[in-house]
Amino acid sequence: MSFYLSISASLFGLYVIINLWAMHSRRLNRPAYVLTEFDSIVGVRHNSLSRLSAGFTTFVVKHHIRRIQVTRECLTLFTDTDECVEIWLCEEYLTSNATHAKGLFPEAEFVRLPA
């Protein structure tokens, strides 16, 4: 039993370390990497672990995004049908990604909420 507990604790610790590294990685949080443009579709890597694997990318149609909302740690894209995609970022990468999102979705309303 303690063998399985120690394996589980080790895997959880490894998960936390990888997540913290990915959250603060300059390469993984580049605006062009977080929001990747493919003609009329944008691939969104919404959290730090999804930036490690392209299989977890969410795709949105550019003209369906009607509002971009920025809070302290989150950049949220709202669609015409009030669905949203939350992109979790550190504060140091939030401004550059918000500026990139404004360029990708020029018709969308931009809202910055106070912290």
N, CA, C and O of each residue as an XYZ file, in Angstrom:
460
protein
N       0.813     -1.195      0.000
C       0.000      0.000      0.000
C       0.860      1.263      0.000
O       0.581      2.197     -0.752
N       1.900      1.302      0.834
C       2.740      2.500      0.888
C       3.542      2.665     -0.409
O       3.907      3.781     -0.780
N       3.814      1.549     -1.096
C       4.495      1.621     -2.382
C       3.647      2.399     -3.386
O       4.156      3.273     -4.088
N       2.356      2.081     -3.452
C       1.446      2.768     -4.371
C       1.246      4.230     -3.958
O       1.113      5.113     -4.805
N       1.228      4.464     -2.670
C       1.091      5.837     -2.176
C       2.320      6.663     -2.542
O       2.188      7.820     -2.942
N       3.512      6.084     -2.411
C       4.725      6.831     -2.757
C       4.820      7.067     -4.267
O       5.296      8.117     -4.699
N       4.372      6.099     -5.071
C       4.347      6.287     -6.529
C       3.365      7.400     -6.883
O       3.673      8.264     -7.704
N       2.188      7.382     -6.267
C       1.180      8.422     -6.528
C       1.688      9.799     -6.118
O       1.500     10.772     -6.849
N       2.325      9.887     -4.968
C       2.867     11.163     -4.506
C       3.973     11.654     -5.439
O       4.066     12.848     -5.725
N       4.805     10.733     -5.910
C       5.878     11.117     -6.838
C       5.316     11.622     -8.157
O       5.800     12.621     -8.690
N       4.300     10.949     -8.692
C       3.676     11.392     -9.940
C       2.993     12.746     -9.781
O       3.063     13.594    -10.670
N       2.336     12.940     -8.650
C       1.695     14.233     -8.405
C       2.743     15.338     -8.287
O       2.551     16.431     -8.820
N       3.835     15.067     -7.601
C       4.915     16.049     -7.487
C       5.514     16.393     -8.833
O       5.805     17.557     -9.107
N       5.703     15.383     -9.683
C       6.206     15.604    -11.037
C       5.229     16.452    -11.846
O       5.643     17.347    -12.583
N       3.933     16.173    -11.711
C       2.896     16.950    -12.382
C       2.955     18.425    -11.966
O       2.865     19.313    -12.814
N       3.104     18.680    -10.681
C       3.165     20.056    -10.179
C       4.401     20.772    -10.719
O       4.312     21.929    -11.132
N       5.537     20.107    -10.721
C       6.771     20.719    -11.220
C       6.664     21.048    -12.705
O       7.049     22.137    -13.130
N       6.141     20.107    -13.501
C       5.987     20.350    -14.941
C       4.996     21.477    -15.194
O       5.217     22.315    -16.068
N       3.908     21.501    -14.436
C       2.908     22.558    -14.588
C       3.485     23.926    -14.248
O       3.238     24.893    -14.969
N       4.245     24.025    -13.170
C       4.860     25.301    -12.799
C       5.880     25.748    -13.850
O       5.955     26.931    -14.184
N       6.651     24.813    -14.361
C       7.615     25.154    -15.410
C       6.888     25.660    -16.654
O       7.262     26.687    -17.220
N       5.852     24.942    -17.077
C       5.116     25.322    -18.291
C       4.412     26.663    -18.112
O       4.290     27.428    -19.068
N       3.952     26.953    -16.914
C       3.246     28.205    -16.656
C       4.181     29.409    -16.777
O       3.734     30.503    -17.125
N       5.449     29.224    -16.498
C       6.400     30.337    -16.522
C       7.370     30.276    -17.697
O       8.285     31.095    -17.774
N       7.195     29.344    -18.593
C       8.081     29.202    -19.738
C       7.832     30.305    -20.765
O       6.707     30.492    -21.228
N       8.874     31.018    -21.107
C       8.762     32.095    -22.095
C       8.375     31.534    -23.468
O       7.592     32.152    -24.189
N       8.909     30.386    -23.826
C       8.628     29.776    -25.131
C       7.185     29.293    -25.231
O       6.545     29.485    -26.265
N       6.666     28.678    -24.187
C       5.310     28.131    -24.223
C       4.213     29.183    -24.072
O       3.052     28.907    -24.370
N       4.561     30.371    -23.619
C       3.561     31.416    -23.404
C       3.650     32.546    -24.418
O       3.055     33.606    -24.223
N       4.401     32.323    -25.515
C       4.452     33.318    -26.593
C       3.057     33.512    -27.161
O       2.316     32.540    -27.308
N       2.681     34.745    -27.485
C       1.339     34.986    -28.031
C       1.028     34.170    -29.277
O      -0.091     33.674    -29.411
N       1.981     34.013    -30.193
C       1.725     33.258    -31.419
C       1.612     31.761    -31.143
O       1.089     31.020    -31.975
N       2.089     31.313    -30.001
C       1.986     29.902    -29.637
C       0.679     29.623    -28.892
O       0.061     28.577    -29.087
N       0.266     30.553    -28.048
C      -0.980     30.399    -27.296
C      -2.185     30.535    -28.230
O      -3.128     29.749    -28.146
N      -2.154     31.522    -29.109
C      -3.226     31.761    -30.083
C      -2.631     31.618    -31.478
O      -1.983     32.537    -31.979
N      -2.851     30.472    -32.099
C      -2.276     30.178    -33.406
C      -3.335     30.357    -34.479
O      -4.402     29.746    -34.418
N      -3.035     31.199    -35.467
C      -4.002     31.524    -36.518
C      -3.873     30.558    -37.702
O      -2.781     30.323    -38.219
N      -5.022     30.007    -38.116
C      -5.128     29.172    -39.312
C      -6.263     29.739    -40.169
O      -7.403     29.292    -40.043
N      -5.978     30.702    -41.028
C      -6.985     31.370    -41.875
C      -8.135     31.930    -41.034
O      -7.952     32.935    -40.347
N      -9.311     31.305    -41.072
C     -10.473     31.835    -40.340
C     -10.673     31.138    -39.000
O     -11.668     31.383    -38.319
N      -9.740     30.276    -38.616
C      -9.820     29.541    -37.347
C      -8.592     29.867    -36.514
O      -7.499     30.061    -37.047
N      -8.780     29.924    -35.203
C      -7.672     30.170    -34.281
C      -7.579     28.991    -33.321
O      -8.572     28.602    -32.706
N      -6.386     28.427    -33.197
C      -6.129     27.370    -32.227
C      -5.753     28.001    -30.898
O      -4.847     28.832    -30.837
N      -6.442     27.613    -29.834
C      -6.237     28.199    -28.509
C      -5.668     27.128    -27.586
O      -6.292     26.088    -27.372
N      -4.503     27.382    -27.051
C      -3.917     26.508    -26.027
C      -4.197     27.191    -24.696
O      -3.479     28.105    -24.292
N      -5.237     26.743    -24.026
C      -5.853     27.491    -22.933
C      -5.214     27.344    -21.557
O      -5.466     28.182    -20.691
N      -4.413     26.337    -21.319
C      -3.714     26.266    -20.031
C      -2.282     25.796    -20.246
O      -1.898     25.432    -21.357
N      -1.510     25.808    -19.190
C      -0.080     25.530    -19.329
C       0.191     24.110    -19.815
O       1.132     23.902    -20.581
N      -0.585     23.148    -19.402
C      -0.337     21.783    -19.842
C      -0.802     21.542    -21.269
O      -0.234     20.699    -21.963
N      -1.814     22.258    -21.721
C      -2.244     22.102    -23.115
C      -1.211     22.683    -24.071
O      -1.210     22.348    -25.255
N      -0.340     23.542    -23.578
C       0.721     24.086    -24.417
C       1.847     23.087    -24.630
O       2.694     23.277    -25.503
N       1.858     22.019    -23.830
C       2.858     20.967    -24.006
C       2.467     19.978    -25.094
O       3.335     19.318    -25.666
N       1.174     19.864    -25.390
C       0.717     18.905    -26.386
C      -0.346     19.544    -27.275
O      -1.325     20.096    -26.773
N      -0.157     19.472    -28.586
C      -1.107     20.071    -29.527
C      -2.448     19.351    -29.526
O      -3.424     19.889    -30.050
N      -2.530     18.160    -28.959
C      -3.775     17.407    -28.915
C      -4.847     18.037    -28.058
O      -6.019     17.682    -28.181
N      -4.476     18.967    -27.187
C      -5.435     19.607    -26.292
C      -5.827     21.005    -26.759
O      -6.387     21.783    -25.987
N      -5.539     21.325    -28.007
C      -5.852     22.646    -28.550
C      -7.354     22.762    -28.818
O      -7.975     21.841    -29.350
N      -7.925     23.906    -28.442
C      -9.322     24.218    -28.734
C      -9.341     25.144    -29.940
O      -8.538     26.074    -30.018
N     -10.246     24.903    -30.881
C     -10.328     25.722    -32.078
C     -11.584     26.578    -32.045
O     -12.667     26.094    -31.716
N     -11.432     27.867    -32.391
C     -12.561     28.793    -32.470
C     -12.537     29.476    -33.836
O     -11.474     29.703    -34.415
N     -13.720     29.796    -34.333
C     -13.846     30.519    -35.597
C     -13.693     32.009    -35.290
O     -14.337     32.529    -34.379
N     -12.843     32.689    -36.050
C     -12.510     34.082    -35.756
C     -13.727     34.999    -35.694
O     -13.835     35.815    -34.779
N     -14.646     34.879    -36.652
C     -15.765     35.824    -36.674
C     -16.855     35.494    -35.646
O     -17.840     36.225    -35.544
N     -16.695     34.409    -34.887
C     -17.655     34.080    -33.831
C     -17.281     34.707    -32.488
O     -18.105     34.739    -31.574
N     -16.068     35.198    -32.358
C     -15.635     35.818    -31.100
C     -16.174     37.241    -31.060
O     -15.879     38.049    -31.941
N     -16.968     37.543    -30.031
C     -17.580     38.871    -29.942
C     -17.009     39.720    -28.802
O     -17.158     40.942    -28.803
N     -16.350     39.068    -27.820
C     -15.787     39.854    -26.713
C     -14.521     39.184    -26.201
O     -14.443     37.960    -26.097
N     -13.525     40.018    -25.883
C     -12.278     39.587    -25.252
C     -12.249     40.245    -23.885
O     -12.327     41.468    -23.772
N     -12.139     39.433    -22.856
C     -12.145     39.973    -21.494
C     -10.840     39.595    -20.805
O     -10.404     38.445    -20.865
N     -10.225     40.571    -20.154
C      -8.954     40.346    -19.468
C      -9.141     40.608    -17.986
O      -9.614     41.673    -17.588
N      -8.765     39.625    -17.169
C      -8.745     39.801    -15.717
C      -7.302     39.629    -15.246
O      -6.375     39.704    -16.053
N      -7.111     39.404    -13.976
C      -5.761     39.351    -13.423
C      -4.924     38.180    -13.952
O      -3.729     38.345    -14.194
N      -5.525     37.013    -14.132
C      -4.777     35.839    -14.574
C      -5.408     35.150    -15.769
O      -4.945     34.085    -16.177
N      -6.445     35.725    -16.333
C      -7.201     35.013    -17.347
C      -7.587     35.931    -18.507
O      -8.010     37.071    -18.315
N      -7.428     35.402    -19.695
C      -7.886     36.047    -20.925
C      -9.045     35.188    -21.420
O      -8.858     34.007    -21.710
N     -10.246     35.771    -21.521
C     -11.433     35.003    -21.871
C     -11.972     35.461    -23.213
O     -12.132     36.657    -23.455
N     -12.252     34.497    -24.085
C     -12.844     34.770    -25.391
C     -14.302     34.320    -25.346
O     -14.583     33.153    -25.073
N     -15.234     35.241    -25.615
C     -16.659     34.929    -25.628
C     -17.148     34.850    -27.067
O     -16.797     35.688    -27.898
N     -17.962     33.834    -27.358
C     -18.505     33.650    -28.698
C     -19.886     34.283    -28.812
O     -20.418     34.823    -27.843
N     -20.460     34.207    -30.018
C     -21.811     34.717    -30.260
C     -22.848     34.016    -29.395
O     -23.847     34.627    -29.014
N     -22.629     32.757    -29.081
C     -23.598     31.963    -28.317
C     -23.299     31.962    -26.820
O     -23.773     31.086    -26.097
N     -22.524     32.924    -26.352
C     -22.137     33.081    -24.943
C     -21.335     31.913    -24.376
O     -21.292     31.726    -23.160
N     -20.705     31.134    -25.237
C     -19.739     30.152    -24.773
C     -18.418     30.894    -24.591
O     -18.195     31.933    -25.212
N     -17.552     30.365    -23.750
C     -16.287     31.060    -23.540
C     -15.132     30.075    -23.485
O     -15.294     28.902    -23.148
N     -13.967     30.592    -23.827
C     -12.709     29.853    -23.705
C     -11.828     30.688    -22.796
O     -11.492     31.828    -23.118
N     -11.456     30.118    -21.658
C     -10.606     30.821    -20.704
C      -9.159     30.400    -20.930
O      -8.843     29.211    -20.948
N      -8.292     31.382    -21.100
C      -6.871     31.135    -21.320
C      -6.141     31.591    -20.058
O      -6.083     32.786    -19.768
N      -5.589     30.646    -19.316
C      -4.925     30.950    -18.055
C      -3.461     31.252    -18.307
O      -2.733     30.439    -18.878
N      -3.034     32.445    -17.870
C      -1.671     32.917    -18.088
C      -1.145     33.600    -16.839
O      -1.919     34.093    -16.017
N       0.179     33.628    -16.698
C       0.802     34.444    -15.653
C       0.643     35.913    -16.032
O       0.466     36.240    -17.206
N       0.704     36.788    -15.050
C       0.547     38.217    -15.314
C       1.586     38.755    -16.292
O       1.293     39.674    -17.058
N       2.794     38.197    -16.278
C       3.849     38.703    -17.152
C       3.570     38.438    -18.631
O       4.100     39.150    -19.484
N       2.757     37.439    -18.955
C       2.437     37.113    -20.343
C       1.028     37.557    -20.748
O       0.660     37.437    -21.916
N       0.262     38.054    -19.828
C      -1.136     38.390    -20.095
C      -1.281     39.561    -21.055
O      -2.102     39.498    -21.970
N      -0.517     40.618    -20.877
C      -0.641     41.814    -21.714
C      -0.277     41.528    -23.165
O      -0.986     41.951    -24.077
N       0.824     40.813    -23.384
C       1.227     40.528    -24.765
C       0.223     39.611    -25.457
O      -0.038     39.780    -26.648
N      -0.344     38.647    -24.737
C      -1.345     37.766    -25.326
C      -2.657     38.502    -25.568
O      -3.343     38.213    -26.549
N      -3.026     39.445    -24.699
C      -4.240     40.239    -24.908
C      -4.092     41.124    -26.145
O      -5.041     41.268    -26.914
N      -2.932     41.708    -26.342
C      -2.675     42.533    -27.521
C      -2.744     41.686    -28.789
O      -3.285     42.124    -29.804
N      -2.199     40.479    -28.730
C      -2.259     39.563    -29.874
C      -3.709     39.162    -30.173
O      -4.103     39.066    -31.335
N      -4.487     38.932    -29.132
C      -5.897     38.569    -29.317
C      -6.675     39.717    -29.954
O      -7.546     39.486    -30.793
N      -6.363     40.953    -29.560
C      -7.027     42.120    -30.181
C      -6.743     42.165    -31.674
O      -7.618     42.521    -32.463
N      -5.527     41.808    -32.067
C      -5.172     41.797    -33.478
C      -5.836     40.670    -34.246
O      -6.181     40.833    -35.417
N      -6.019     39.522    -33.595
C      -6.657     38.382    -34.253
C      -8.173     38.548    -34.395
O      -8.776     38.075    -35.358
N      -8.768     39.224    -33.424
C     -10.223     39.413    -33.408
C     -10.539     40.909    -33.390
O     -10.969     41.425    -32.358
N     -10.339     41.624    -34.509
C     -10.502     43.084    -34.502
C     -11.936     43.551    -34.284
O     -12.145     44.667    -33.808
N     -12.933     42.728    -34.619
C     -14.326     43.135    -34.433
C     -14.812     42.918    -33.003
O     -15.875     43.417    -32.634
N     -14.064     42.195    -32.206
C     -14.489     41.865    -30.845
C     -14.323     43.064    -29.906
O     -13.393     43.860    -30.034
N     -15.254     43.159    -28.966
C     -15.185     44.187    -27.927
C     -14.098     43.766    -26.944
O     -14.005     42.594    -26.582
N     -13.276     44.722    -26.512
C     -12.184     44.430    -25.584
C     -12.530     45.007    -24.226
O     -12.784     46.205    -24.104
N     -12.540     44.160    -23.201
C     -12.898     44.585    -21.828
C     -11.783     44.181    -20.899
O     -11.379     43.018    -20.881
N     -11.272     45.133    -20.118
C     -10.278     44.841    -19.084
C     -10.938     45.095    -17.739
O     -11.311     46.226    -17.426
N     -11.082     44.034    -16.941
C     -11.691     44.155    -15.628
C     -10.623     44.458    -14.581
O      -9.511     43.936    -14.665
N     -10.947     45.289    -13.604
C      -9.940     45.595    -12.561
C      -9.620     44.368    -11.719
O     -10.451     43.478    -11.533
N      -8.396     44.349    -11.220
C      -7.932     43.187    -10.436
C      -8.581     43.095     -9.090
O      -8.290     42.176     -8.325
